[in-house]
Amino acid sequence: MTLKELGFQDCFLEQQPGGPPDGFRIARVMTVNKDRYLVRNELGDVPAEVTGNIMFGAESKLDYPGTGDWVLVQYMDGETFGIIHEILPRKNVLKRKVAGKGVAYQLIATNIETAFVVQALDGNFNVPRLERYLTMVTDGKIEPVILLSKNDLATEEQVDDCVGAAAELDERMTVIAFSNVTGDGLDRVLGLVKPGCTYCLLGSSGVGKTSLINRLAPDKHLLTQEVREKDGKGRHATTRRELFLLDNGGLIIDTPGMRELGHIGVEEGISETFADILELAEECRFSDCTHTSEPGCEVLAAMKDGTLSTRRHENYLKLKKESDHHSRTLLEKRRKDKAFGKMIKGVMKHHKKR
């Protein structure tokens, strides 16, 4: 296997045009499981860990290797173990706010061409949640595709309604309904997967992400679990982020289901996902219009005449408020950390003088 078959592109060597330094090899991070990594190059897979420089120099989880990263590895013990010394420049990053009240980021995956956002047609379909996923994906400068699974459990009318509702979010976006059970629509999904390109599966637990990989790459035999009968909610089968090579040469990252999907500072993602609202906002009477009560607001006018739904307007305001709040909180935290660091340096300098 070549690095190109693993998705390598020349842009990943922008900072090292002469190639890797002596004693180092380029590899791709295939699996991340807490602080354990599996990296792959032309010779195969080896377990790996990061250097102390990466560990102690990291300011956040985003500074650690993620699934999909290209890294410089020093191979040890007869090339049975690797030490990750450096992360090559990333083409893009898929991240989210960590669960809970904190304002830190969680790294999901990197260097992705397309993100497949999966929702199920058995009651899981939810437009506001879909908008949250699309905001995260477009903010990462990644092309989104919506996959609606389990169409064997819905009527033809229900499938058409959900496909139509998803397509309304962005007329340029591809929406495919499929079934892992009957195989309906799988040929269309596979038709989107190109050799040497990297894709990512996103969605709640139980929507069929891992089952889809099993259909696209039958030799993987990945573990899946049925949804709970009492509430129809999925149970985690995937517990780590893992990159798989499919039979047609494409690469796909499976991710654990996300129960909470928060955002920090995703202005670009919101602008892309709610482009229709932003276009209306340009015609508002006031440049600082909040689109809540101001006279001459074109967004409110569109709601009144029915061209913009109340639900979409409310979800836009909610995501905007959440993103702005977390951005301010994160900025304040960084200011406090910087001030604390200056104080420590000042104290140490004073003690040295004494």
C-alpha positions as CSV (number, residue, x, y, z in Angstrom):
1,M,0.0,0.0,0.0
2,T,1.2,3.5,-0.9
3,L,0.8,6.7,1.1
4,K,-1.3,8.0,-1.8
5,E,-3.7,5.1,-1.4
6,L,-4.0,6.2,2.3
7,G,-5.1,9.7,1.1
8,F,-1.7,11.5,1.2
9,Q,-1.5,14.7,-0.8
10,D,1.5,17.0,-1.5
11,C,-0.1,19.8,0.6
12,F,0.7,17.9,3.7
13,L,4.4,18.5,3.2
14,E,4.2,22.3,2.8
15,Q,6.4,22.9,5.8
16,Q,8.8,20.1,4.8
17,P,9.2,20.3,1.0
18,G,12.4,18.1,1.2
19,G,10.5,15.2,2.7
20,P,10.8,13.9,6.3
21,P,14.0,14.2,8.2
22,D,16.4,11.3,8.5
23,G,15.2,8.7,10.9
24,F,11.5,9.7,10.5
25,R,8.7,8.3,8.3
26,I,5.3,9.7,7.3
27,A,2.3,7.7,8.6
28,R,-1.4,8.3,9.0
29,V,-3.3,8.0,12.3
30,M,-5.8,5.3,11.8
31,T,-7.2,4.9,15.3
32,V,-7.3,7.1,18.4
33,N,-8.4,5.5,21.7
34,K,-7.7,7.9,24.6
35,D,-3.9,8.3,24.6
36,R,-3.2,5.3,22.4
37,Y,-2.7,5.5,18.6
38,L,-2.5,3.2,15.7
39,V,-0.5,4.6,12.7
40,R,-0.1,3.1,9.2
41,N,2.4,3.6,6.4
42,E,3.5,1.6,3.4
43,L,4.6,-1.3,5.6
44,G,1.5,-1.6,7.8
45,D,0.1,-0.7,11.2
46,V,2.0,-0.2,14.4
47,P,0.9,1.1,17.9
48,A,2.3,4.5,18.7
49,E,2.5,7.2,21.4
50,V,3.3,10.9,21.3
51,T,6.5,12.5,22.5
52,G,6.8,14.5,25.7
53,N,7.2,17.6,23.6
54,I,3.7,17.2,22.1
55,M,2.2,16.2,25.5
56,F,3.6,19.0,27.5
57,G,3.4,21.6,24.7
58,A,-0.2,21.1,23.9
59,E,-2.5,23.9,24.9
60,S,-5.7,21.9,24.1
61,K,-6.9,18.5,22.8
62,L,-6.7,20.0,19.3
63,D,-2.8,19.9,19.6
64,Y,-2.8,16.1,19.9
65,P,-3.0,13.8,16.9
66,G,-6.5,12.9,15.7
67,T,-7.8,10.2,13.4
68,G,-6.9,11.2,9.9
69,D,-3.8,13.1,10.8
70,W,-0.5,12.7,8.9
71,V,2.4,12.5,11.4
72,L,6.2,12.1,11.5
73,V,7.0,8.9,13.2
74,Q,10.2,7.4,14.6
75,Y,10.0,3.7,14.4
76,M,11.4,1.6,17.3
77,D,12.0,-2.0,18.3
78,G,12.3,-3.4,14.8
79,E,9.6,-1.2,13.5
80,T,7.0,-2.7,15.8
81,F,6.3,0.5,17.7
82,G,6.3,4.2,16.8
83,I,6.9,7.6,18.5
84,I,4.9,10.5,17.0
85,H,7.1,13.6,16.9
86,E,5.1,16.0,14.8
87,I,1.7,16.5,13.2
88,L,1.9,17.6,9.6
89,P,-0.3,20.7,8.6
90,R,-4.0,19.8,8.5
91,K,-6.2,20.5,5.5
92,N,-9.2,20.8,7.8
93,V,-10.4,19.9,11.3
94,L,-13.7,18.6,12.5
95,K,-14.3,19.5,16.1
96,R,-17.0,20.2,18.6
97,K,-17.5,21.7,22.1
98,V,-16.8,19.1,24.8
99,A,-19.9,17.9,26.6
100,G,-20.9,19.7,29.8
101,K,-20.4,23.3,30.9
102,G,-16.8,23.6,29.8
103,V,-15.7,25.7,26.8
104,A,-13.0,23.4,25.4
105,Y,-12.9,21.7,22.1
106,Q,-13.0,18.0,21.3
107,L,-11.1,16.8,18.2
108,I,-13.2,14.4,16.1
109,A,-11.2,13.9,12.9
110,T,-9.0,15.7,10.4
111,N,-8.2,15.9,6.7
112,I,-11.6,15.0,5.4
113,E,-13.1,15.6,2.0
114,T,-16.8,14.9,2.8
115,A,-18.7,14.3,6.0
116,F,-21.7,11.9,5.8
117,V,-24.3,13.2,8.4
118,V,-26.5,10.2,9.2
119,Q,-30.0,10.4,10.6
120,A,-32.5,7.5,10.8
121,L,-36.0,7.5,9.4
122,D,-37.4,5.5,12.4
123,G,-38.0,8.5,14.6
124,N,-34.5,9.9,14.8
125,F,-34.9,12.4,12.0
126,N,-34.7,15.9,13.5
127,V,-34.1,19.1,11.5
128,P,-32.7,21.3,14.3
129,R,-30.2,18.6,15.2
130,L,-29.3,18.2,11.5
131,E,-28.7,22.0,11.3
132,R,-26.3,21.6,14.3
133,Y,-24.3,18.9,12.5
134,L,-24.2,21.0,9.3
135,T,-23.0,24.0,11.2
136,M,-20.1,22.0,12.7
137,V,-19.2,20.4,9.3
138,T,-19.3,23.6,7.2
139,D,-17.3,25.5,9.9
140,G,-14.6,22.9,9.4
141,K,-14.6,23.6,5.6
142,I,-15.8,20.1,4.9
143,E,-18.5,19.2,2.3
144,P,-21.6,17.8,3.9
145,V,-23.8,15.0,2.6
146,I,-27.0,13.9,4.4
147,L,-27.7,10.2,4.6
148,L,-31.1,9.1,5.8
149,S,-30.9,5.5,7.0
150,K,-33.6,2.8,7.7
151,N,-35.9,3.8,4.9
152,D,-37.2,0.2,5.1
153,L,-38.9,1.3,8.4
154,A,-40.7,4.3,6.8
155,T,-43.5,4.7,4.3
156,E,-42.7,6.1,0.9
157,E,-44.5,9.3,1.9
158,Q,-42.5,9.7,5.1
159,V,-39.2,9.1,3.2
160,D,-40.2,11.8,0.6
161,D,-41.1,14.3,3.4
162,C,-37.8,13.8,5.2
163,V,-35.7,14.0,2.1
164,G,-37.5,17.2,1.1
165,A,-37.1,18.7,4.6
166,A,-33.3,17.9,4.5
167,A,-32.9,19.2,1.0
168,E,-34.5,22.5,1.9
169,L,-31.6,23.3,4.2
170,D,-29.3,23.7,1.2
171,E,-30.4,23.0,-2.4
172,R,-26.8,22.3,-3.4
173,M,-26.5,19.4,-0.8
174,T,-26.8,15.7,-1.7
175,V,-29.5,13.8,0.3
176,I,-29.8,10.1,0.0
177,A,-32.2,7.7,1.7
178,F,-30.9,4.1,2.1
179,S,-31.3,0.9,4.1
180,N,-28.6,-1.3,5.5
181,V,-31.1,-4.2,5.6
182,T,-32.5,-4.2,2.1
183,G,-29.5,-2.5,0.4
184,D,-31.7,0.1,-1.2
185,G,-29.7,3.3,-1.9
186,L,-26.4,1.8,-1.0
187,D,-25.2,2.0,-4.6
188,R,-25.8,5.8,-4.5
189,V,-23.8,6.1,-1.3
190,L,-20.9,4.1,-2.6
191,G,-21.0,6.1,-5.8
192,L,-20.0,9.2,-3.8
193,V,-16.9,7.5,-2.4
194,K,-13.7,8.0,-4.5
195,P,-10.4,6.2,-4.2
196,G,-7.8,8.0,-2.0
197,C,-10.4,10.4,-0.6
198,T,-11.4,10.5,3.1
199,Y,-14.9,10.6,4.4
200,C,-16.4,10.8,7.9
201,L,-19.6,9.4,9.4
202,L,-21.5,11.6,11.9
203,G,-24.7,11.0,13.8
204,S,-26.4,9.8,16.9
205,S,-26.0,6.3,18.3
206,G,-28.1,3.6,16.6
207,V,-28.6,5.4,13.2
208,G,-26.6,2.7,11.4
209,K,-23.2,4.3,10.9
210,T,-21.2,1.1,11.7
211,S,-23.7,-1.1,9.8
212,L,-23.1,1.1,6.8
213,I,-19.4,0.5,6.9
214,N,-20.1,-3.3,7.2
215,R,-22.1,-3.0,4.0
216,L,-19.5,-1.0,2.1
217,A,-16.6,-3.2,3.4
218,P,-18.0,-6.6,4.2
219,D,-14.7,-7.9,5.5
220,K,-14.6,-5.5,8.4
221,H,-17.3,-7.3,10.5
222,L,-17.6,-4.4,12.9
223,L,-19.7,-4.8,16.1
224,T,-23.2,-3.3,16.0
225,Q,-26.0,-3.1,18.5
226,E,-29.8,-2.9,18.3
227,V,-31.6,0.2,19.4
228,R,-33.3,0.0,22.8
229,E,-36.9,-1.1,22.4
230,K,-38.3,1.1,25.3
231,D,-37.3,4.4,23.7
232,G,-35.9,3.6,20.3
233,K,-32.5,5.2,21.2
234,G,-29.3,3.8,20.0
235,R,-26.6,2.2,22.1
236,H,-22.9,2.9,21.5
237,A,-21.3,0.2,19.4
238,T,-18.4,2.4,18.3
239,T,-16.2,3.6,21.2
240,R,-13.3,5.1,19.3
241,R,-12.6,7.1,16.1
242,E,-11.2,4.7,13.5
243,L,-10.2,5.1,9.9
244,F,-11.1,2.2,7.5
245,L,-10.0,1.5,3.9
246,L,-13.0,0.5,1.8
247,D,-13.0,-2.1,-1.0
248,N,-13.1,0.6,-3.7
249,G,-10.1,2.5,-2.3
250,G,-12.0,5.2,-0.4
251,L,-11.3,5.8,3.3
252,I,-14.0,6.4,5.9
253,I,-13.8,7.4,9.6
254,D,-16.4,5.9,12.0
255,T,-17.1,7.9,15.1
256,P,-19.0,7.3,18.3
257,G,-22.6,8.6,18.5
258,M,-22.9,12.2,19.9
259,R,-25.4,12.8,22.6
260,E,-24.6,16.5,22.9
261,L,-23.5,18.8,20.1
262,G,-22.3,22.1,21.3
263,H,-20.5,24.9,19.4
264,I,-17.9,27.5,20.1
265,G,-17.3,30.4,17.7
266,V,-18.7,28.8,14.5
267,E,-19.6,32.0,12.7
268,E,-18.6,30.6,9.3
269,G,-20.5,27.4,9.9
270,I,-23.7,29.3,10.9
271,S,-23.3,31.6,7.9
272,E,-23.1,28.6,5.5
273,T,-25.9,26.6,7.2
274,F,-28.3,29.6,7.5
275,A,-27.3,31.4,4.3
276,D,-30.9,32.2,3.6
277,I,-31.3,34.1,6.8
278,L,-28.0,35.9,6.4
279,E,-29.1,37.0,2.9
280,L,-32.3,38.4,4.3
281,A,-30.4,40.1,7.1
282,E,-28.4,42.2,4.6
283,E,-31.7,44.0,3.7
284,C,-32.6,44.8,7.3
285,R,-33.0,48.5,8.2
286,F,-30.4,48.4,10.9
287,S,-27.0,46.8,10.4
288,D,-26.9,45.5,14.0
289,C,-30.4,44.0,13.8
290,T,-30.9,41.1,16.1
291,H,-33.9,39.8,14.1
292,T,-36.1,39.6,17.2
293,S,-38.2,42.7,17.4
294,E,-36.7,45.6,15.3
295,P,-38.8,47.5,12.8
296,G,-37.7,47.0,9.2
297,C,-36.3,43.5,9.9
298,E,-36.5,41.4,6.7
299,V,-36.0,38.2,8.6
300,L,-39.2,38.8,10.7
301,A,-41.0,39.9,7.5
302,A,-40.1,36.6,5.9
303,M,-41.5,34.8,8.9
304,K,-44.7,36.8,8.7
305,D,-45.3,36.0,5.0
306,G,-44.4,32.3,5.5
307,T,-41.2,32.2,3.4
308,L,-39.1,31.5,6.5
309,S,-40.3,29.0,9.1
310,T,-40.5,29.9,12.8
311,R,-38.6,26.8,13.7
312,R,-35.6,27.7,11.5
313,H,-35.5,31.2,12.8
314,E,-35.6,30.0,16.4
315,N,-32.8,27.5,15.8
316,Y,-30.6,30.1,14.1
317,L,-31.0,32.5,17.1
318,K,-30.3,29.6,19.5
319,L,-27.1,28.5,17.8
320,K,-25.9,32.1,17.3
321,K,-26.5,32.9,21.0
322,E,-24.8,29.6,22.1
323,S,-21.8,30.2,19.9
324,D,-21.3,33.8,21.0
325,H,-21.6,32.9,24.6
326,H,-19.1,30.1,24.5
327,S,-16.7,32.3,22.4
328,R,-16.8,35.1,25.1
329,T,-16.3,32.5,27.9
330,L,-13.4,30.9,26.0
331,L,-11.8,34.3,25.4
332,E,-12.1,35.3,29.0
333,K,-10.6,32.0,30.1
334,R,-7.6,32.5,27.8
335,R,-7.1,36.1,29.2
336,K,-7.1,34.7,32.8
337,D,-4.7,31.9,31.8
338,K,-2.3,34.5,30.2
339,A,-2.5,36.8,33.2
340,F,-1.8,33.9,35.5
341,G,1.2,32.9,33.4
342,K,2.6,36.4,33.6
343,M,2.2,36.4,37.3
344,I,4.1,33.1,37.8
345,K,6.9,34.4,35.5
346,G,7.1,37.6,37.6
347,V,7.3,35.7,40.9
348,M,10.0,33.4,39.5
349,K,12.0,36.3,38.2
350,H,11.7,38.1,41.6
351,H,13.0,35.0,43.4
352,K,16.0,34.7,41.0
353,K,17.0,38.3,41.7
354,R,16.9,37.6,45.5
